[in-house]
């Protein structure tokens, strides 16, 4: 195989890299000035770079820059256009933020935005400033910005451990990775402390406290190393991207990278440790690679377990574990292709222990890798022998078991060759001996597709012998008399072997593809199940069942409960755990790491407990168990578990977030209801009670001295305020009935004009200062309603109109028939309903303000109307009048079928 075959994946630009480049060309460029700590000069350098762009003729403006009173920074601001900030009112204070709309309207070539991780004031378009920057970039505007290393989300925990201070304002790493350029602004810790003492960063008192706490030389040195490493990693990623965009074959020796090849060989663990030591010496990242070739499908459980253990060891030693599917060529081709695509500079592989004849017949991965690696250094390591004799014997036994022939497959292969002989004999007179060979080749391909490589090789040899015995002269012997027939038999054998290899390889790839397709289909089906799950129990049982069926393991899912974790679902159902399992599950949840069987922590547990995490936060634990000995998961199953666990964790978090939102809404509504109820009690109860007490007290103390008219007026006051108090209490009782679902209308047929007349009589005193006009045709159909409730609805609407309409104005009631509906409207001539309140007028305790800014009513009347009307099968809406000022409330009630009209019964 030529070297060009080994580089097939890097001979053309990476589609992903080209797509990323195309996306970069359609948006603005982002440059981040990165520093280890405040005061290193990020803003100063950003302003210098901005002024340089302006001197080149570019349109540069300042979106937001924090000078912190530093004179040298303020001097650089002068001469640059500053877009005025916008003020946002927050808790009585006006906070100044970047005016994003003004910057977009200005549309400069470059905008300078300080403090990328800043949190915007509540009420801004975006909660974080980096979202403003992303919108600017999408509009094609270049952005220069500043960032301190401690604000990166992935380093938040590391910074907290170093400085003992938890940074609250963080920036997602994905935003940092979008930067086209990262410029490190670096000064030594001594220089920064000197700047602090000189008052160039903070005022003297603040600077002294900062030096004693955050700005210690130890902290600054550690933060400086983090900033330099992060910048180096970013440059390294850019180098890889440039290589992939330009189809440049690696490696480029800009930085060292180590790759170790992992197989089922028992020495793989030793190779992984060697690669770790090599990477530490080179201060380089490293990766453990396993290529899933044709042989992987035929491995027994022991071989798969050794691969899984080696990959887990690589992860434990802080390396990256990668498994890639094999291509059509040899494993060496896939290793070299991966190495060149990822700029690998060192490949570690174990020394082959195959015999020379085996390497001649099957080839050697080591030799091919050395031959085609090019500029990549290949380390061929002998590796250490297994330390335990029993393990070695088990390996040999496993190998022997793996190569044990499947006699059924060989028997069926013999039958296929026999069938080929029969067809050949039957068709020989018409086809000729030259075409009979195609029948045998067809049989060989059939065997390869059905049974794999070894039975197909057996069929190839048997077909060649039968072809010679039955179809070449002299017949029925294995002798060959003519040279051309010798050539025919030899080439037939060669072609049969090649065809059997190709067909067997295609079969293996097909089997692997079908397995991946089944896995993908199962994951897709699982995601649809989770998307349709509406309760936490549904999500948990669906997750447990899917994991158990796909991994063929016993599964339990535990969620945090009262400071510990408790079983919430299991397949098969199991809600009891021994103390060791509970301890392992709790440790896994608290530390966000696996524990239990096969793990480094608490291996005495009967199950392996893996945390279910979203981001860095565990939401639960899944426990896995099996009746078989040895490791629970193969590499494929580990990846499958990761995918299942991620989906389950996201679904659990979604349900929990919905529950949290519902609880927050209920709490907010409860607080709102409590406040409104207290306000109603303090006002709507106290006011009539005070009037009643005052009038009753005057009558008691001065009844003999008061004129008759005054006594009558006071008695009327007592009656009126008592009725008002009674209405308020009745409203509270009605509202409680509606909210508890105890409202059951006693519906029967009634005439609308009768109920309107009754409501007007009750509201006579309330409407005494208004003109009442009614337009209710007497021939309207009867309505099936509860007359008491419907009359209360009309009364509440009339009471509302009397409160909000000025005296001497008209309150109008009109009704008409509209198809199978009866429409009733109550119109007033007040100021109308504010547009912002149209959607809220029917909320409990919501009260609009009157013209004199005094809250009117209890805020329950309209809510009761809505509850009553909907309970009787109707609808009610609120709007403003179109012909003049004023509000209009429209009730829409259904007409019962087959009802007599008024003219028919009167």
Secondary structure, DSSP 8 states (H G I E B T S, - for coil): --HHHHTTTTSS--HHHHHHHHHHHHS--EEEEEESSTTSSHHHHHHHHHHHHHHTT--EEEEE---TT-HHHHHHHTTSEE---EEEEETTEEEEE--HHHHHHH--SEEEE--TT-B--TTSSSSBHHHHHHHHHHTT-EEEEEEEGGGBGGGHHHHHHHHS------B-HHHHHT-SEEEEE---HHHHHHHHHTTSSS-HHHHHHHHHTT--HHHHHHHHHHHHHHHHHHHHHHHHHHHHHTT--S--TTS-EEEEE--SSTTHHHHHHHHHHHHHHHT-EEEEEEEE-TGGGG--HHHHHHHHHHHHHHHHTT-EEEEEE--SS-HHHHHHHHHHHTT--EEEEE-----HHHHHHH--HHHHHHHH-TTSEEEEE-----S-HHHHHHHHHHHHHHT---HHHHHHHHHHHHHHHHHHHHHHHHH-HHHHHHHHHHHHHHHHHHH-HHHHHHHHHHHHHHHHHHHSSSTTSS---SHHHHHHHHHHHHHHHHHHHHHHHHHHHHHHHHHHHHHHHHHHHHHHHHHH--SHHHHHHHHHHHHHHHHTSEEEEEEEETTEEEEEEEES------HHHHHHHHHHHHHTS-EETTSSS-TTSSSEEEEEEETTEEEEEEEEE-SSSS-S--HHHHHHHHHHHHHHHHHHHHHHHHHHHHHHHHHHHHHHHHHHHHHHIIIIIHHHHHHHHHHHHHHHHHTTTS-HHHHHHHHHHHHHHHHHHHHHHHHHHHHHHHHTT------EEE-HHHHHHHHHHHTTTTTTTSEEEEEE-TT---EEE-HHHHHHHHHHHHHHHHHHS-TT-EEEEEEEEETTEEEEEEE--SS---GGGTTTTTSTT---B-TTS-B-S-S-HHHHHHHHHHHTT-EEEEEE-SSSSSEEEEEEEE--TT---HHHH-
